[in-house]
Amino acid sequence: MKTIVIYNSQTGFTKRYAEWIAEAAGADCLELSVAKRKNMDSYEAVVFGGWACAGSINKLNWLKGNIEKWVDKKLIAFCVGASPMDSPEIKRALKENFKGLESKKVSVFYCPGGLNYEKMPASSKFMMKMFIKMLKAKKDKTETDREMIKMISSSYDISDKKYIEPILECLKS
């Protein structure tokens, strides 16, 4: 199946996953700004990857805007975020990004990435600092809150190739 993997990455985690998927699937791989100018007619499958921020997938509207045009293609979306795979919010957030018919046309996956403060733009660093400050100021912190503060206070990488397996299986089916 002729496949293209298109991604939008802020700090490199989504790009890494896109490249892993493309390599494993024998697919073309393009950054979104380049892919927007490319004709997708020859592809049977389009895999879109964006980074997760506050439950939303960055630049997802590009894919959503093409769903009706690509009714004959297999459509897959994945997002890469800072939360571990077992985080309970992930399933709910993924469902929120696709509603109604969209959810029937697009298979959606999550891949844990991490945080890279060194590559993050100033606006995102500021947002993260404010989030950490809010969590630290919380009066009755739960164990989850304390773990979150510890985890997001510095850069970390929890990405792993094993998380692309469900995406590759979906491409094959």
HELIX and SHEET records of a PDB file:
HELIX    1   1 PHE A   13  ALA A   25  1                                  13    
HELIX    2   2 LEU A   32  ALA A   35  1                                   4    
HELIX    3   3 LEU A   60  ASN A   66  1                                   7    
HELIX    4   4 GLU A   89  ASN A   97  1                                   9    
HELIX    5   5 LEU A  101  LYS A  105  1                                   5    
HELIX    6   6 ALA A  122  ALA A  137  1                                  16    
HELIX    7   7 GLU A  143  ILE A  152  1                                  10    
HELIX    8   8 LYS A  161  ILE A  164  5                                   4    
HELIX    9   9 GLU A  165  LYS A  172  1                                   8    
SHEET    1   A 4 ASP A  28  GLU A  31  0                                        
SHEET    2   A 4 THR A   3  TYR A   7  1                                        
SHEET    3   A 4 ALA A  45  CYS A  53  1                                        
SHEET    4   A 4 SER A  56  ILE A  57 -1                                        
SHEET    1   B 5 ASP A  28  GLU A  31  0                                        
SHEET    2   B 5 THR A   3  TYR A   7  1                                        
SHEET    3   B 5 ALA A  45  CYS A  53  1                                        
SHEET    4   B 5 LYS A  74  GLY A  81  1                                        
SHEET    5   B 5 VAL A 106  PRO A 112  1                                        
SHEET    1   C 2 GLY A 114  LEU A 115  0                                        
SHEET    2   C 2 TYR A 156  ASP A 157 -1                                        
END                                                                             
